[in-house]
């Protein structure tokens, strides 16, 4: 199962000109079931998303800021010291912040463009299985998290968001069968 999550200050999904799902601060979760995925992969991915520490320690602190490397220091040192001991270090999860989840099906995450310019989507689960696993994931999320909104499976959607940071994290739980 594949997901891309983004830390946002707000997000919403529009279908046919109507907002159908909306959150304030939290995580839009773009979600794709692959062939061979099952409930075990969905459960494992949900736990990972809910515990992923990508929110700042202190409300309003903003993202960590890089500082210049000390004299003679390397760029790697400057990157390694990002947020060290400063407000804004990413130590909190979406559960810690009571942020929302906006779960949106997106089979295109399974794209393989290695063979040319037209991506292949054969790694994605069949539509019926994709819908079943999407519905399962949403239902499980609603049992363990207080704010869960969704897109519409297989619809033409417009996803609007304000990425905070920006912070964008791809996640993948390997299918049971390849």
N, CA, C and O of each residue as an XYZ file, in Angstrom:
712
protein
N       0.867     -1.162      0.000
C       0.000      0.000      0.000
C       0.911      1.221      0.000
O       1.915      1.271      0.710
N       0.540      2.193     -0.805
C       1.344      3.398     -0.972
C       0.542      4.599     -0.485
O      -0.674      4.672     -0.664
N       1.253      5.537      0.135
C       0.622      6.770      0.561
C       1.615      7.919      0.439
O       2.825      7.734      0.562
N       1.084      9.086      0.198
C       1.845     10.316      0.311
C       1.059     11.186      1.277
O      -0.131     11.431      1.079
N       1.739     11.657      2.335
C       1.101     12.546      3.303
C       1.812     13.887      3.271
O       3.016     13.963      3.027
N       1.057     14.931      3.518
C       1.618     16.274      3.574
C       1.101     16.964      4.820
O      -0.083     16.892      5.147
N       2.021     17.639      5.515
C       1.595     18.443      6.653
C       0.991     19.719      6.093
O       1.642     20.445      5.341
N      -0.260     19.990      6.463
C      -0.962     21.152      5.913
C      -1.578     22.006      7.012
O      -1.815     21.545      8.128
N      -1.828     23.266      6.661
C      -2.590     24.127      7.562
C      -4.082     24.030      7.246
O      -4.927     24.344      8.084
N      -4.398     23.582      6.004
C      -5.787     23.344      5.612
C      -5.813     22.572      4.298
O      -4.871     22.643      3.509
N      -6.894     21.838      4.070
C      -7.062     21.100      2.817
C      -8.535     20.779      2.618
O      -9.296     20.630      3.574
N      -8.917     20.677      1.338
C     -10.272     20.230      1.027
C     -10.299     19.577     -0.353
O      -9.415     19.788     -1.183
N     -11.342     18.779     -0.568
C     -11.533     18.065     -1.828
C     -12.848     18.531     -2.445
O     -13.867     18.644     -1.763
N     -12.802     18.800     -3.752
C     -13.985     19.252     -4.486
C     -14.327     18.216     -5.550
O     -13.453     17.766     -6.291
N     -15.608     17.839     -5.622
C     -16.136     16.964     -6.670
C     -17.371     17.646     -7.239
O     -18.279     18.030     -6.501
N     -17.395     17.793     -8.556
C     -18.521     18.453     -9.237
C     -18.858     19.814     -8.631
O     -20.029     20.155     -8.466
N     -17.826     20.585     -8.302
C     -18.028     21.929     -7.779
C     -18.413     22.011     -6.318
O     -18.616     23.108     -5.797
N     -18.521     20.860     -5.633
C     -18.921     20.834     -4.226
C     -17.783     20.335     -3.348
O     -17.129     19.348     -3.685
N     -17.537     21.008     -2.219
C     -16.559     20.530     -1.246
C     -17.166     19.314     -0.555
O     -18.240     19.405      0.039
N     -16.479     18.178     -0.632
C     -17.013     16.956     -0.017
C     -16.212     16.510      1.203
O     -16.689     15.682      1.980
N     -15.012     17.039      1.385
C     -14.191     16.728      2.543
C     -13.275     17.895      2.826
O     -12.731     18.503      1.904
N     -13.098     18.215      4.117
C     -12.325     19.402      4.464
C     -11.724     19.248      5.853
O     -12.385     18.782      6.780
N     -10.455     19.648      5.987
C      -9.791     19.661      7.290
C      -9.050     20.981      7.463
O      -8.738     21.671      6.493
N      -8.779     21.311      8.714
C      -7.859     22.393      9.033
C      -6.465     21.785      9.047
O      -6.106     21.030      8.143
N      -5.680     22.107     10.063
C      -4.331     21.555     10.175
C      -4.414     20.030     10.264
O      -5.287     19.483     10.937
N      -3.497     19.360      9.579
C      -3.485     17.905      9.612
C      -2.771     17.329      8.422
O      -1.804     17.900      7.920
N      -3.263     16.174      7.969
C      -2.617     15.423      6.899
C      -3.595     14.992      5.814
O      -4.490     14.192      6.085
N      -3.448     15.498      4.601
C      -4.096     14.830      3.485
C      -3.342     13.517      3.263
O      -2.111     13.492      3.275
N      -4.068     12.453      3.065
C      -3.472     11.135      2.863
C      -3.881     10.653      1.478
O      -5.013     10.213      1.278
N      -2.958     10.735      0.521
C      -3.209     10.179     -0.808
C      -2.918      8.696     -0.689
O      -1.830      8.319     -0.253
N      -3.865      7.841     -1.068
C      -3.803      6.419     -0.747
C      -4.006      5.549     -1.984
O      -4.922      5.777     -2.775
N      -3.135      4.545     -2.141
C      -3.211      3.624     -3.269
C      -3.010      2.195     -2.783
O      -2.002      1.883     -2.149
N      -3.966      1.336     -3.081
C      -3.809     -0.089     -2.816
C      -3.136     -0.729     -4.023
O      -3.466     -0.428     -5.170
N      -2.186     -1.618     -3.745
C      -1.490     -2.334     -4.809
C      -1.967     -3.782     -4.850
O      -2.559     -4.284     -3.894
N      -1.697     -4.438     -5.970
C      -2.013     -5.865     -6.074
C      -1.304     -6.602     -4.948
O      -0.120     -6.376     -4.700
N      -2.017     -7.469     -4.278
C      -1.441     -8.228     -3.172
C      -1.641     -7.595     -1.813
O      -1.355     -8.223     -0.794
N      -2.130     -6.354     -1.775
C      -2.385     -5.702     -0.493
C      -3.631     -6.283      0.157
O      -4.519     -6.806     -0.517
N      -3.678     -6.182      1.463
C      -4.831     -6.619      2.229
C      -4.984     -5.755      3.469
O      -4.345     -4.711      3.596
N      -5.827     -6.196      4.370
C      -6.079     -5.441      5.597
C      -4.812     -5.248      6.420
O      -4.648     -4.209      7.060
N      -3.914     -6.229      6.415
C      -2.676     -6.112      7.204
C      -1.847     -4.911      6.748
O      -1.309     -4.179      7.578
N      -1.742     -4.706      5.433
C      -0.989     -3.561      4.923
C      -1.708     -2.256      5.272
O      -1.065     -1.277      5.651
N      -3.029     -2.239      5.149
C      -3.794     -1.041      5.492
C      -3.622     -0.690      6.966
O      -3.408      0.473      7.307
N      -3.713     -1.682      7.835
C      -3.562     -1.442      9.272
C      -2.169     -0.909      9.602
O      -2.029      0.042     10.371
N      -1.155     -1.516      9.025
C       0.221     -1.104      9.288
C       0.463      0.326      8.795
O       1.117      1.114      9.478
N      -0.058      0.657      7.623
C       0.105      2.000      7.083
C      -0.623      3.028      7.944
O      -0.088      4.105      8.204
N      -1.817      2.713      8.379
C      -2.569      3.640      9.221
C      -1.819      3.940     10.509
O      -1.720      5.098     10.913
N      -1.292      2.913     11.154
C      -0.522      3.119     12.386
C       0.680      4.020     12.116
O       0.970      4.923     12.901
N       1.372      3.778     11.015
C       2.543      4.587     10.658
C       2.141      6.048     10.460
O       2.812      6.944     10.971
N       1.069      6.297      9.733
C       0.618      7.661      9.477
C       0.241      8.364     10.774
O       0.621      9.515     10.988
N      -0.499      7.687     11.636
C      -0.959      8.303     12.880
C       0.186      8.614     13.836
O       0.080      9.542     14.637
N       1.279      7.855     13.769
C       2.402      8.044     14.689
C       3.561      8.832     14.076
O       4.530      9.143     14.768
N       3.470      9.154     12.786
C       4.539      9.857     12.087
C       4.754     11.233     12.726
O       3.839     12.056     12.766
N       5.953     11.469     13.217
C       6.266     12.706     13.944
C       6.753     13.777     12.962
O       7.948     13.891     12.688
N       5.797     14.559     12.439
C       6.143     15.606     11.471
C       5.523     16.957     11.819
O       5.519     17.873     10.997
N       4.997     17.080     13.043
C       4.440     18.349     13.502
C       5.352     18.956     14.556
O       6.011     18.239     15.310
N       5.385     20.286     14.602
C       6.273     21.005     15.507
C       5.914     20.784     16.967
O       4.757     20.560     17.322
N       6.959     20.855     17.811
C       6.781     20.744     19.268
C       5.848     21.812     19.803
O       4.953     21.537     20.603
N       6.071     23.027     19.349
C       5.353     24.162     19.905
C       4.397     24.737     18.863
O       4.806     24.996     17.731
N       3.135     24.939     19.227
C       2.182     25.514     18.278
C       2.681     26.843     17.744
O       3.131     27.699     18.505
N       2.598     27.011     16.438
C       2.988     28.261     15.814
C       4.476     28.457     15.642
O       4.908     29.503     15.159
N       5.286     27.451     16.037
C       6.741     27.603     15.948
C       7.216     27.552     14.508
O       8.283     28.075     14.188
N       6.442     26.933     13.645
C       6.835     26.826     12.244
C       7.845     25.722     12.043
O       8.230     25.040     12.992
N       8.276     25.546     10.807
C       9.206     24.470     10.512
C      10.593     24.790     11.046
O      10.925     25.958     11.245
N      11.413     23.757     11.283
C      12.775     23.995     11.733
C      13.535     24.817     10.693
O      13.267     24.705      9.497
N      14.462     25.626     11.138
C      15.245     26.458     10.239
C      16.700     25.994     10.247
O      17.267     25.714     11.304
N      17.292     25.918      9.066
C      18.717     25.585      8.970
C      19.514     26.794      9.413
O      19.076     27.931      9.235
N      20.665     26.558      9.981
C      21.550     27.657     10.329
C      22.843     27.485      9.559
O      23.174     26.370      9.155
N      23.570     28.549      9.350
C      24.813     28.437      8.595
C      25.781     27.489      9.307
O      25.805     27.408     10.535
N      26.571     26.782      8.515
C      27.584     25.906      9.089
C      28.632     26.758      9.777
O      28.968     27.835      9.286
N      29.163     26.289     10.922
C      30.221     27.044     11.574
C      31.437     27.139     10.660
O      31.584     26.355      9.723
N      32.293     28.090     10.938
C      33.497     28.275     10.135
C      34.208     26.944      9.957
O      34.536     26.267     10.932
N      34.441     26.579      8.719
C      35.104     25.305      8.439
C      34.145     24.131      8.417
O      34.545     23.019      8.073
N      32.847     24.362      8.788
C      31.878     23.270      8.797
C      31.349     22.996      7.404
O      31.460     23.831      6.507
N      30.790     21.852      7.237
C      30.275     21.458      5.929
C      28.790     21.751      5.826
O      28.112     21.999      6.822
N      28.302     21.715      4.591
C      26.868     21.873      4.358
C      26.112     20.755      5.044
O      25.003     20.959      5.538
N      26.715     19.556      5.077
C      26.068     18.417      5.743
C      25.862     18.717      7.216
O      24.843     18.321      7.783
N      26.808     19.412      7.856
C      26.663     19.776      9.260
C      25.483     20.722      9.445
O      24.710     20.587     10.392
N      25.353     21.681      8.531
C      24.249     22.635      8.628
C      22.914     21.924      8.499
O      21.973     22.239      9.229
N      22.817     20.968      7.581
C      21.575     20.222      7.408
C      21.311     19.344      8.619
O      20.172     19.253      9.077
N      22.350     18.692      9.149
C      22.185     17.795     10.291
C      21.727     18.549     11.530
O      21.093     17.966     12.409
N      22.041     19.846     11.613
C      21.692     20.604     12.803
C      20.339     21.303     12.684
O      19.961     22.063     13.576
N      19.606     21.058     11.600
C      18.307     21.702     11.411
C      17.403     21.384     12.596
O      17.142     20.219     12.894
N      16.941     22.399     13.249
C      15.971     22.246     14.327
C      16.521     21.708     15.622
O      15.768     21.576     16.587
N      17.804     21.390     15.691
C      18.374     20.800     16.902
C      18.213     21.753     18.080
O      18.764     22.854     18.073
N      17.460     21.331     19.086
C      17.295     22.099     20.299
C      16.544     23.413     20.120
O      16.588     24.264     21.009
N      15.869     23.599     19.019
C      15.153     24.848     18.757
C      13.653     24.570     18.685
O      13.242     23.456     18.360
N      12.838     25.575     18.987
C      11.398     25.403     18.783
C      11.127     25.039     17.331
O      11.827     25.499     16.429
N      10.142     24.240     17.112
C       9.793     23.870     15.762
C      10.317     22.510     15.348
O      10.053     22.069     14.230
N      11.054     21.830     16.222
C      11.534     20.494     15.903
C      10.323     19.567     15.747
O       9.371     19.640     16.524
N      10.370     18.707     14.745
C       9.226     17.838     14.465
C       9.228     16.646     15.427
O       9.924     15.654     15.210
N       8.437     16.768     16.487
C       8.339     15.717     17.496
C       6.920     15.241     17.734
O       6.714     14.328     18.534
N       5.937     15.822     17.071
C       4.547     15.485     17.358
C       3.884     14.844     16.151
O       4.219     15.138     15.003
N       2.944     13.970     16.435
C       2.191     13.280     15.384
C       0.853     13.979     15.176
O       0.489     14.884     15.926
N       0.134     13.550     14.154
C      -1.209     14.084     13.910
C      -2.125     13.754     15.086
O      -3.041     14.519     15.387
N      -1.891     12.637     15.747
C      -2.684     12.303     16.932
C      -2.363     13.244     18.087
O      -3.259     13.668     18.817
N      -1.077     13.570     18.249
C      -0.677     14.482     19.318
C      -1.289     15.857     19.141
O      -1.606     16.527     20.124
N      -1.459     16.283     17.910
C      -1.956     17.632     17.623
C      -3.468     17.675     17.426
O      -4.042     18.755     17.288
N      -4.121     16.509     17.412
C      -5.556     16.398     17.129
C      -5.884     16.971     15.753
O      -6.977     17.489     15.527
N      -4.918     16.869     14.834
C      -5.134     17.324     13.463
C      -6.040     16.376     12.706
O      -6.295     15.255     13.145
N      -6.518     16.833     11.577
C      -7.421     16.026     10.768
C      -6.699     15.157      9.758
O      -5.539     15.399      9.422
N      -7.398     14.149      9.283
C      -6.961     13.322      8.158
C      -7.953     13.551      7.023
O      -9.166     13.513      7.232
N      -7.436     13.788      5.833
C      -8.267     13.896      4.634
C      -7.799     12.790      3.704
O      -6.780     12.938      3.030
N      -8.530     11.682      3.657
C      -8.097     10.478      2.942
C      -8.675     10.490      1.528
O      -9.889     10.543      1.331
N      -7.761     10.439      0.544
C      -8.132     10.564     -0.860
C      -7.544      9.383     -1.637
O      -6.336      9.148     -1.590
N      -8.386      8.650     -2.343
C      -7.887      7.539     -3.161
C      -7.106      8.092     -4.344
O      -7.518      9.069     -4.968
N      -5.966      7.456     -4.651
C      -5.158      7.921     -5.779
C      -4.358      6.752     -6.345
O      -3.213      6.526     -5.954
N      -4.972      6.010     -7.271
C      -4.327      4.838     -7.849
C      -3.069      5.195     -8.627
O      -2.222      4.329     -8.849
N      -2.926      6.449     -9.046
C      -1.758      6.840     -9.838
C      -0.458      6.777     -9.043
O       0.619      6.879     -9.629
N      -0.534      6.612     -7.725
C       0.691      6.431     -6.937
C       1.406      5.132     -7.319
O       2.598      4.979     -7.051
N       0.690      4.206     -7.938
C       1.290      2.930     -8.363
C       1.883      3.020     -9.769
O       2.235      1.994    -10.352
N       1.997      4.208    -10.315
C       2.482      4.392    -11.687
C       3.902      3.873    -11.865
O       4.758      4.021    -10.992
N       4.125      3.261    -13.028
C       5.464      2.844    -13.444
C       5.717      3.498    -14.796
O       5.097      3.140    -15.797
N       6.631      4.459    -14.814
C       6.942      5.170    -16.056
C       8.309      4.776    -16.590
O       8.888      5.498    -17.402
N       8.832      3.639    -16.144
C      10.179      3.221    -16.553
C      10.245      2.750    -18.000
O      11.320      2.756    -18.600
N       9.116      2.342    -18.567
C       9.130      1.798    -19.912
C       8.837      2.794    -21.015
O       8.789      2.409    -22.184
N       8.645      4.031    -20.693
C       8.340      5.018    -21.717
C       7.699      6.232    -21.109
O       7.867      6.506    -19.921
N       6.965      6.961    -21.916
C       6.361      8.203    -21.448
C       4.929      8.058    -20.963
O       4.391      8.975    -20.342
N       4.305      6.919    -21.236
C       2.944      6.684    -20.758
C       3.039      5.741    -19.563
O       3.456      4.595    -19.726
N       2.664      6.192    -18.368
C       2.782      5.334    -17.187
C       1.863      4.115    -17.265
O       0.776      4.163    -17.842
N       2.330      3.042    -16.674
C       1.528      1.831    -16.513
C       1.020      1.801    -15.070
O       1.734      2.188    -14.145
N      -0.196      1.346    -14.893
C      -0.777      1.280    -13.556
C      -1.103     -0.157    -13.162
O      -1.974     -0.385    -12.323
N      -0.412     -1.126    -13.757
C      -0.704     -2.529    -13.496
C      -0.401     -2.943    -12.061
O      -0.932     -3.951    -11.596
N       0.439     -2.193    -11.346
C       0.742     -2.536     -9.951
C      -0.404     -2.155     -9.011
O      -0.470     -2.649     -7.886
N      -1.296     -1.290     -9.461
C      -2.433     -0.896     -8.629
C      -3.403     -2.061     -8.494
O      -3.541     -2.883     -9.400
N      -4.065     -2.115     -7.355
C      -5.089     -3.140     -7.142
C      -6.216     -2.936     -8.154
O      -6.448     -1.820     -8.619
N      -6.907     -4.012     -8.489
C      -8.089     -3.911     -9.348
C      -9.083     -2.955     -8.687
O      -9.117     -2.861     -7.460
N      -9.889     -2.248     -9.473
C     -10.792     -1.237     -8.904
C     -11.658     -1.733     -7.744
O     -11.799     -1.033     -6.741
N     -12.237     -2.924     -7.866
C     -13.095     -3.438     -6.781
C     -12.296     -3.645     -5.497
O     -12.761     -3.312     -4.407
N     -11.087     -4.200     -5.635
C     -10.236     -4.445     -4.469
C      -9.705     -3.120     -3.922
O      -9.603     -2.951     -2.707
N      -9.370     -2.192     -4.797
C      -8.922     -0.877     -4.361
C      -9.982     -0.170     -3.542
O      -9.686      0.417     -2.501
N     -11.231     -0.227     -4.019
C     -12.347      0.385     -3.278
C     -12.543     -0.289     -1.927
O     -12.743      0.382     -0.914
N     -12.484     -1.616     -1.918
C     -12.666     -2.356     -0.659
C     -11.606     -1.943      0.364
O     -11.925     -1.696      1.527
N     -10.345     -1.869     -0.070
C      -9.268     -1.520      0.853
C      -9.315     -0.042      1.249
O      -8.988      0.302      2.385
N      -9.715      0.822      0.336
C      -9.895      2.235      0.667
C     -10.985      2.376      1.737
O     -10.790      3.052      2.748
N     -12.122      1.737      1.505
C     -13.219      1.795      2.482
C     -12.793      1.216      3.825
O     -13.145      1.758      4.874
N     -12.042      0.129      3.802
C     -11.533     -0.483      5.035
C     -10.620      0.507      5.767
O     -10.760      0.707      6.973
N      -9.691      1.123      5.038
C      -8.742      2.065      5.630
C      -9.498      3.236      6.278
O      -9.199      3.620      7.409
N     -10.467      3.794      5.562
C     -11.256      4.915      6.090
C     -12.016      4.485      7.347
O     -12.016      5.207      8.344
N     -12.655      3.332      7.311
C     -13.415      2.851      8.469
C     -12.500      2.652      9.680
O     -12.856      3.031     10.795
N     -11.342      2.069      9.467
C     -10.378      1.869     10.568
C      -9.900      3.210     11.102
O      -9.797      3.394     12.315
N      -9.606      4.152     10.204
C      -9.148      5.474     10.633
C     -10.204      6.134     11.516
O      -9.877      6.755     12.527
N     -11.468      5.995     11.128
C     -12.544      6.621     11.906
C     -12.728      5.992     13.282
O     -13.280      6.629     14.179
N     -12.281      4.767     13.462
C     -12.394      4.138     14.788
C     -11.282      4.581     15.735
O     -11.421      4.454     16.951
N     -10.174      5.101     15.187
C      -9.032      5.436     16.050
C      -8.631      6.909     16.007
O      -7.751      7.323     16.762
N      -9.253      7.707     15.145
C      -8.885      9.119     15.049
C     -10.150      9.967     14.991
O     -11.142      9.572     14.379
N     -10.112     11.124     15.624
C     -11.339     11.907     15.793
C     -11.787     12.689     14.561
O     -12.988     12.881     14.368
N     -10.860     13.141     13.727
C     -11.237     13.945     12.565
C     -10.776     13.239     11.299
O      -9.589     13.238     10.971
N     -11.736     12.633     10.587
C     -11.426     11.932      9.343
C     -12.432     12.360      8.285
O     -13.637     12.164      8.440
N     -11.921     12.947      7.206
C     -12.728     13.340      6.065
C     -12.194     12.566      4.854
O     -11.097     12.010      4.901
N     -12.973     12.536      3.777
C     -12.548     11.757      2.617
C     -12.842     12.484      1.312
O     -13.593     13.458      1.252
N     -12.211     11.957      0.278
C     -12.587     12.280     -1.083
C     -13.653     11.276     -1.496
O     -14.329     10.694     -0.647
N     -13.801     11.076     -2.798
C     -14.771     10.109     -3.322
C     -14.020      9.133     -4.217
O     -13.391      9.540     -5.193
N     -14.083      7.857     -3.891
C     -13.342      6.850     -4.636
C     -13.704      6.910     -6.119
O     -14.882      6.961     -6.474
N     -12.696      6.904     -6.974
C     -12.816      6.861     -8.438
C     -13.465      8.103     -9.055
O     -13.832      8.088    -10.230
N     -13.607      9.171     -8.277
C     -14.184     10.404     -8.820
C     -13.073     11.294     -9.377
O     -11.902     11.138     -9.032
N     -13.458     12.214    -10.231
C     -12.557     13.259    -10.689
C     -12.577     14.323     -9.594
O     -13.571     15.027     -9.419
N     -11.468     14.432     -8.860
C     -11.410     15.315     -7.693
C     -10.390     16.421     -7.898
O      -9.405     16.254     -8.617
N     -10.641     17.540     -7.262
C      -9.657     18.598     -7.158
C      -9.303     18.693     -5.675
O     -10.163     18.939     -4.829
N      -8.022     18.492     -5.382
C      -7.546     18.539     -4.005
C      -6.824     19.870     -3.817
O      -5.851     20.167     -4.510
N      -7.315     20.660     -2.873
C      -6.735     21.958     -2.565
C      -6.081     21.857     -1.191
O      -6.676     21.342     -0.244
N      -4.848     22.355     -1.095
C      -4.184     22.305      0.205
C      -3.154     23.393      0.325
O      -2.661     23.931     -0.667
N      -2.838     23.709      1.575
C      -1.756     24.630      1.887
C      -0.727     23.808      2.644
O      -0.878     23.532      3.834
N       0.331     23.419      1.921
C       1.390     22.600      2.504
C       2.158     23.444      3.499
O       2.609     24.541      3.169
N       2.310     22.945      4.710
C       2.962     23.656      5.800
C       4.389     23.162      5.937
O       4.617     22.044      6.402
N       5.334     23.965      5.547
C       6.737     23.582      5.687
C       7.568     23.963      4.475
O       8.360     24.899      4.584
N       7.450     23.331      3.370
C       6.589     22.182      3.049
C       7.131     20.884      3.646
O       8.341     20.679      3.749
N       6.211     20.029      4.029
C       6.557     18.692      4.513
C       5.713     17.698      3.719
O       4.486     17.703      3.815
N       6.367     16.856      2.943
C       5.713     15.828      2.134
C       6.469     14.527      2.334
O       7.679     14.469      2.112
N       5.761     13.477      2.755
C       6.395     12.201      3.082
C       5.732     11.065      2.297
O       4.533     10.832      2.450
N       6.507     10.346      1.445
C       5.963      9.151      0.809
C       6.129      7.950      1.756
O       7.151      7.819      2.430
N       5.136      7.101      1.796
C       5.176      5.892      2.635
C       4.742      4.693      1.802
O       3.877      4.808      0.934
N       5.346      3.551      2.071
C       4.948      2.338      1.347
C       5.068      1.137      2.273
O       6.090      0.938      2.929
N       4.020      0.350      2.313
C       4.014     -0.935      3.014
C       3.969     -1.978      1.910
O       3.039     -1.989      1.103
N       4.940     -2.830      1.869
C       5.052     -3.820      0.781
C       3.832     -4.727      0.709
O       3.308     -5.158      1.736
N       3.379     -5.016     -0.512
C       2.257     -5.952     -0.665
C       2.643     -7.340     -0.159
O       3.819     -7.704     -0.131
N       1.638     -8.097      0.234
C       1.880     -9.460      0.707
C       2.390    -10.334     -0.437
O       3.235    -11.205     -0.231
N       1.868    -10.094     -1.655
C       2.253    -10.863     -2.832
C       2.589     -9.876     -3.937
O       1.844     -8.924     -4.169
N       3.703    -10.097     -4.620
C       4.068     -9.182     -5.702
C       3.532     -9.649     -7.015
O       3.745     -8.997     -8.036
